[in-house]
């Protein structure tokens, strides 16, 4: 398939036609960069998007709910098998590449290569005997470190491509542990966070202690829809169409949401807070709850009981007041998912505006993961004509989404931020087809 044919297939899958020119450039870049590949056979071509977290800040890993959708920006990916046991990944956007052995003896890497290394090692560990030798070429129009899940999309892109080449879905270990596409998303999340998945052994991951909302949106999201998911275990709740008269407008804060160093520590501290609350519940109350959400749903009055445990607590690194704020944030944010779903379903601008305003305020006051830039961006979006706006992603940087009337969304974007773009929910990960050697050289 030519770049034009690949783009048209993506539009047929639900991508906004307004994205046509950008995707033509993206797929052309990948096809040209892949022309010298070792393999002379036809090669798989994929689309792997990032995601918008509409609501659900730091709720997924604690068993809460989220409302998400695929963003119409992401990775064009081409993958071809190699005869040797090595994996070469080329980022055509950066004109950079890495070659690794397709096994468990992969040396630690840094930067974007770290995500590739982690995916290669985990697949080799979990699915011994699969032939993962591959050439992978990718290019992205997704802003990096912007809260739109560029790192999760990269992990999924590499894992899905290697999985297809290595035939992991025929492996007994895959068939015994991964039965649905949502479970595949959860497994990809475990590649990233390093956790064990069923009988599939874990490792150190990339260092973040996150959940699987990003992966669920990328794998199970729907074009033109927002999707509600619950987690621990992952489950689909419901979907609602994006109103025809609404558009997302996305603006990066220009502060990279880096998951390294101090930023990684802050991110993981929020995850640790949810874990500390669950531990307090089990210590003081007992029971077999596997998540904070399950503990809170286990009986009437559980929230007040847990709040009292937090007030009397002595948890290293957490004051009682901080733990209580962490609890209040989780309860409030988790409760917004179903009302937000209804607001999308009924195109209720007032309801959505109120939910977004409360979500942003709670992120600033209770979660504490906002920076001056995201706070100001959310405020300016409303001043420039958006009816709702809030930050999204891990925090400590990242982006802000706004909602605006379709007929003024481009104007809002131009006034709001130089890098803002208008978006409708796009398709999830999709295998678009094949590119022959002659098409790669075209």
Residue pairs with C-beta under 8 A, 6 or more apart in sequence:
1 9
1 45
1 432
1 433
1 434
1 435
1 439
2 31
2 435
2 439
2 442
3 24
3 27
3 28
3 31
3 442
4 24
5 433
6 23
6 27
6 45
6 76
6 432
6 433
6 435
7 20
7 23
7 24
7 27
9 432
9 433
10 23
10 47
10 427
10 430
10 432
11 17
11 19
11 20
13 47
13 223
13 427
13 430
14 222
14 223
14 224
14 426
14 427
15 23
15 72
15 223
15 426
15 427
16 72
16 423
16 424
16 426
18 422
19 72
19 426
22 141
23 76
23 141
26 76
26 139
26 140
26 141
27 45
27 76
29 76
29 92
29 93
29 139
30 45
30 76
30 77
30 78
30 92
30 137
30 138
30 139
31 78
31 435
31 439
31 440
31 442
32 92
32 440
32 441
33 90
33 92
33 137
33 139
34 43
34 78
34 80
34 90
34 135
34 137
34 435
34 440
35 437
35 440
35 441
37 43
37 80
37 135
37 137
37 440
38 80
38 82
38 83
38 135
39 80
39 81
39 82
39 135
40 437
41 80
41 81
41 437
42 434
42 435
42 436
42 437
43 78
43 79
43 80
43 434
43 435
43 440
44 78
44 79
44 80
44 161
44 164
44 165
44 431
44 434
45 76
45 77
45 78
45 431
45 432
45 433
45 434
45 435
46 75
46 76
46 77
46 78
46 79
46 157
46 160
46 161
46 429
46 430
46 431
46 432
47 74
47 75
47 76
47 77
47 427
47 429
47 430
47 432
48 74
48 75
48 77
48 153
48 156
48 157
48 160
48 218
48 429
49 70
49 71
49 72
49 73
49 74
49 75
49 142
49 153
49 218
49 221
49 426
49 427
49 428
49 429
50 70
50 71
50 73
50 74
50 142
50 148
50 149
50 150
50 152
50 153
50 218
51 68
51 69
51 70
51 71
51 148
51 149
51 152
51 153
51 213
51 214
51 217
51 218
51 221
52 68
52 69
52 70
52 71
52 148
52 217
52 248
52 250
52 392
52 401
52 423
52 425
53 66
53 67
53 68
53 147
53 213
53 214
53 217
53 392
53 393
54 66
54 67
54 68
54 69
54 226
54 340
54 392
54 401
55 66
55 67
55 333
55 336
55 337
55 340
55 355
55 359
55 390
56 64
56 65
56 66
56 67
56 68
56 213
56 333
56 334
56 337
57 329
57 333
57 359
57 363
57 367
57 369
57 391
57 392
57 395
58 270
58 271
58 274
58 329
58 330
58 333
58 367
58 369
58 394
58 395
59 65
59 66
59 213
59 231
59 293
59 330
59 333
59 334
60 66
60 210
60 211
60 212
60 213
60 229
60 231
60 232
61 209
61 210
61 211
61 231
61 232
61 271
61 274
62 211
62 232
62 271
62 274
62 278
62 291
62 292
62 293
62 330
63 230
63 231
63 232
63 290
63 291
63 292
63 293
63 294
64 230
64 231
64 291
64 292
64 293
64 330
64 333
64 334
65 228
65 229
65 230
65 231
65 237
65 293
65 334
65 337
65 338
66 213
66 216
66 228
66 229
66 231
66 337
67 226
67 227
67 228
67 336
67 337
67 340
67 341
68 213
68 214
68 216
68 217
68 221
68 226
68 227
68 229
69 217
69 221
69 222
69 225
69 226
69 227
69 242
69 425
70 217
70 218
70 221
70 222
70 223
70 425
70 426
70 427
70 428
71 142
71 148
71 250
71 423
71 425
71 426
72 423
72 424
72 425
72 426
73 140
73 141
73 142
73 143
73 148
73 421
73 423
73 426
74 140
74 141
74 142
74 153
74 426
75 138
75 139
75 140
75 142
75 153
75 154
75 157
76 138
76 139
76 140
77 136
77 137
77 138
77 157
77 160
77 161
78 136
78 137
78 138
78 435
78 440
79 134
79 135
79 136
79 137
79 161
79 162
79 164
79 165
80 134
80 135
80 136
80 165
81 131
81 133
81 134
81 135
81 165
82 88
82 133
82 134
82 135
83 133
84 133
85 101
85 102
85 103
85 131
85 132
85 133
86 99
86 100
86 101
86 102
86 133
87 99
87 100
87 101
87 102
87 116
87 120
87 132
87 133
87 134
87 136
87 162
88 97
88 98
88 99
88 100
88 134
88 135
88 136
89 97
89 98
89 100
89 113
89 116
89 136
89 137
89 138
89 158
90 96
90 97
90 135
90 136
90 137
90 138
91 97
91 112
91 138
91 139
91 140
92 137
92 138
92 139
93 138
93 139
93 140
94 112
96 112
98 109
98 113
98 116
98 117
100 106
100 107
100 109
100 116
100 117
100 120
102 120
102 124
102 131
102 132
102 133
102 134
102 162
103 120
103 121
103 124
104 121
104 124
104 125
106 117
106 120
106 121
106 124
107 117
108 114
108 117
109 116
109 117
112 154
114 206
115 151
115 154
115 155
115 158
115 192
115 206
116 154
116 158
118 155
118 191
118 192
118 194
118 203
118 204
118 205
118 206
119 155
119 158
119 159
119 162
119 191
120 132
120 158
120 162
121 203
122 159
122 190
122 191
122 203
122 205
123 130
123 132
123 159
123 162
123 163
123 166
123 168
123 191
124 130
124 132
125 201
125 203
126 173
126 200
126 201
127 166
127 168
127 171
127 173
127 174
129 171
130 166
130 167
130 168
130 171
131 165
131 166
131 167
132 162
132 165
132 166
133 165
134 161
134 162
134 165
134 166
136 157
136 158
136 161
136 162
138 154
138 157
140 150
140 153
140 154
142 148
142 150
142 153
143 150
143 252
143 399
143 419
144 150
144 256
145 151
145 256
145 257
145 258
145 259
145 397
145 398
146 252
146 253
146 256
146 257
146 393
146 397
146 398
146 399
147 252
147 257
147 391
147 392
147 393
147 394
147 395
147 397
147 398
147 399
148 250
148 393
148 398
148 399
149 214
149 217
149 218
149 393
151 192
151 206
151 259
152 188
152 189
152 192
152 214
152 215
152 218
153 214
153 218
155 188
155 191
155 192
155 206
156 188
156 215
156 218
156 219
156 429
159 188
159 191
160 188
160 429
162 168
163 169
164 431
168 174
169 175
173 199
173 200
176 198
176 199
177 183
177 187
177 197
177 198
177 199
177 200
178 184
178 187
178 197
178 198
181 219
181 220
182 216
182 219
182 220
182 229
182 234
182 235
182 236
183 234
184 219
185 212
185 215
185 216
185 218
185 219
185 220
185 234
186 197
186 212
186 215
186 216
186 233
186 234
187 197
187 200
188 212
188 215
188 219
189 210
189 211
189 212
189 214
189 215
190 196
190 197
190 200
190 202
190 205
190 212
191 205
192 205
192 206
192 208
192 210
192 215
193 205
193 206
193 208
193 209
193 210
193 211
194 202
194 203
194 204
194 205
194 206
194 207
195 202
195 205
196 202
206 259
207 259
207 260
207 264
208 259
208 264
208 267
208 268
208 394
209 267
209 268
209 271
209 272
210 267
210 271
210 394
211 231
211 232
212 231
212 234
213 229
213 231
216 227
216 229
216 231
216 234
217 227
217 229
217 428
218 428
218 429
219 428
219 429
220 227
220 229
220 236
220 428
221 227
221 425
221 427
221 428
222 239
222 425
222 427
222 428
223 425
223 426
223 427
223 428
224 241
224 242
224 424
224 425
225 239
225 240
225 241
225 242
225 425
226 239
226 240
226 242
226 340
226 341
226 344
226 425
227 236
227 237
227 238
227 239
228 236
228 237
228 238
228 239
228 337
228 338
228 341
229 235
229 236
229 237
230 237
230 293
231 291
231 293
232 290
232 291
232 293
232 294
237 337
237 338
237 341
238 341
240 341
240 342
240 344
240 345
241 344
241 345
242 248
242 344
242 424
242 425
243 344
243 347
244 406
245 347
245 405
245 406
246 347
246 403
246 404
246 405
246 406
247 403
247 404
247 405
247 406
247 409
247 422
247 423
247 424
248 401
248 402
248 403
248 422
248 423
248 424
248 425
249 381
249 386
249 401
249 402
249 403
249 404
249 409
249 412
249 413
249 416
249 420
249 421
249 422
249 423
250 399
250 400
250 401
250 402
250 420
250 421
250 423
251 377
251 381
251 399
251 400
251 402
251 413
251 416
251 417
251 419
251 420
252 398
252 399
252 417
252 419
253 371
253 373
253 374
253 377
253 391
253 397
253 398
253 399
253 400
254 373
254 419
255 371
255 373
255 374
255 397
255 398
256 397
257 263
257 393
257 394
257 395
257 396
257 397
257 398
258 264
258 397
259 267
259 394
263 396
263 397
266 369
266 395
266 396
267 369
267 394
267 395
267 396
269 317
270 326
270 367
270 369
270 395
272 317
273 318
273 322
273 323
273 326
274 292
274 326
274 330
276 313
276 315
276 318
276 323
276 326
277 292
277 295
277 306
277 310
277 323
277 326
277 327
277 330
278 289
278 291
278 292
278 295
280 306
280 309
280 310
280 313
280 315
280 323
281 287
281 289
281 292
281 295
281 302
281 305
281 306
281 309
282 289
282 295
283 309
284 305
284 309
285 295
285 305
285 309
287 295
287 298
289 295
289 298
292 330
293 330
293 334
295 302
295 306
296 302
296 303
296 306
296 331
303 327
303 331
306 327
307 324
307 327
307 328
310 320
310 323
310 324
310 327
311 320
311 324
312 320
313 320
313 323
315 323
318 326
325 365
325 366
325 367
325 368
326 366
326 367
328 362
328 366
329 362
329 363
329 366
329 367
332 358
332 362
332 366
333 359
333 362
336 355
336 358
336 359
339 351
339 355
340 351
340 352
340 355
342 348
342 351
343 351
343 352
343 355
344 352
349 387
349 388
349 403
352 387
352 388
352 403
353 387
353 388
355 388
356 388
356 389
356 390
356 403
357 388
357 390
359 390
360 370
360 375
360 378
360 389
360 390
360 391
363 369
363 370
363 390
363 391
363 395
364 370
364 375
367 395
369 394
369 395
369 396
370 391
370 395
371 395
371 396
371 397
373 397
374 391
374 395
374 397
374 398
374 399
374 400
375 391
377 389
377 391
377 400
377 416
377 417
378 389
378 390
378 391
378 400
378 402
379 389
380 416
380 417
381 389
381 400
381 402
381 412
381 416
382 388
382 389
382 402
384 412
384 415
384 416
385 404
385 405
385 408
385 411
385 412
385 415
386 402
386 403
386 404
386 412
386 416
387 403
387 404
387 405
388 402
388 403
389 400
389 401
389 402
389 403
390 400
390 401
391 398
391 399
391 400
392 398
392 399
392 400
392 401
393 399
402 412
402 416
404 412
409 422
410 422
412 420
413 420
413 421
413 422
414 420
